[in-house]
Amino acid sequence: FSQTDEFKEEVLKNLNNYDNVILFSYNAATSPKQVEFINAVLKEKEETTVISLKGPMDYHKYHNLKNYLCLYEYTPNSIRTVVKYLKGKLEPLGKLPITL
């Protein structure tokens, strides 16, 4: 995860221009800047959806998280599937193999 403070400030400044915000997360345990950025967005915008591209454990890194989806992989097929979900063309039916 690569971001500058200017990027973070620009995103946070413009959050009110959007009804919904979608952020992707990948292995948050190894990326403190990613966690910091996503938590800053979640603090400002409750309607944010976080989509984990690796596994469900990223969930524990975020505060005020209301909308969370886990793909378990970052492949073309998984991205096509999440786009269908975001467009309302399918409903996720999977069940986590662990309790969060």
C-alpha positions in Angstrom: 0.0 0.0 0.0 1.5 3.2 -1.1 0.0 6.6 -0.2 1.1 10.0 0.6 -0.3 12.3 3.3 -1.6 14.5 0.5 -3.5 11.7 -1.1 -5.1 10.8 2.3 -6.1 14.4 3.0 -7.6 14.8 -0.5 -9.7 11.6 -0.1 -10.9 12.6 3.4 -11.7 16.2 2.2 -13.9 14.9 -0.6 -15.8 12.0 1.2 -18.9 14.1 1.6 -19.2 14.3 -2.2 -20.2 10.6 -2.3 -23.1 8.6 -0.9 -21.1 5.4 -0.7 -17.4 4.6 -0.5 -15.9 1.3 -1.4 -12.4 0.4 -0.3 -10.4 -2.8 -1.0 -8.2 -4.3 1.7 -5.3 -6.7 1.2 -3.5 -8.4 4.1 -4.0 -5.5 6.5 -1.8 -7.2 9.2 1.3 -6.3 7.1 0.2 -2.8 6.1 -0.2 -0.3 8.9 -0.6 2.6 6.4 -3.5 0.8 4.7 -5.1 0.2 8.1 -4.6 3.9 9.1 -6.1 5.1 5.8 -9.1 2.8 5.9 -9.8 3.6 9.6 -9.6 7.3 8.8 -12.2 6.9 6.0 -14.5 4.8 8.2 -14.4 7.4 10.9 -15.6 10.1 8.5 -18.0 8.0 6.3 -20.1 5.3 8.0 -21.5 4.1 4.6 -18.1 2.8 3.6 -17.8 -0.8 2.4 -14.5 -2.6 2.9 -13.8 -5.6 0.6 -11.0 -7.8 1.6 -9.1 -9.4 -1.3 -7.3 -12.0 0.8 -9.1 -13.2 3.9 -11.5 -12.3 6.7 -8.9 -11.4 9.3 -8.5 -7.9 8.0 -11.9 -7.3 9.6 -10.2 -7.1 13.0 -8.0 -4.2 12.0 -10.9 -1.8 11.3 -13.0 0.3 13.6 -16.7 1.3 13.0 -16.9 -1.2 10.2 -20.5 -1.9 9.2 -20.2 -3.3 5.6 -17.6 -6.0 5.0 -17.2 -8.5 2.2 -14.4 -11.0 1.8 -13.3 -12.5 -1.5 -10.4 -14.7 -0.4 -8.5 -14.0 -3.6 -7.4 -11.3 -6.0 -8.1 -12.9 -9.4 -9.9 -11.6 -12.5 -12.8 -13.9 -11.7 -13.2 -12.7 -8.1 -13.1 -9.0 -9.2 -15.8 -9.7 -11.9 -17.9 -11.4 -9.2 -17.6 -8.4 -6.8 -18.5 -6.0 -9.6 -21.7 -8.1 -10.2 -22.4 -7.8 -6.4 -21.9 -4.1 -6.4 -24.3 -3.7 -9.4 -26.9 -5.7 -7.5 -26.8 -8.7 -9.9 -26.0 -11.2 -7.2 -26.2 -11.6 -3.5 -23.3 -13.1 -1.5 -24.3 -16.4 0.1 -21.0 -17.6 1.4 -20.3 -18.4 5.1 -17.0 -17.7 6.8 -15.2 -20.8 8.1 -14.3 -18.8 11.3 -16.1 -16.6 13.7 -15.2 -12.9 13.6 
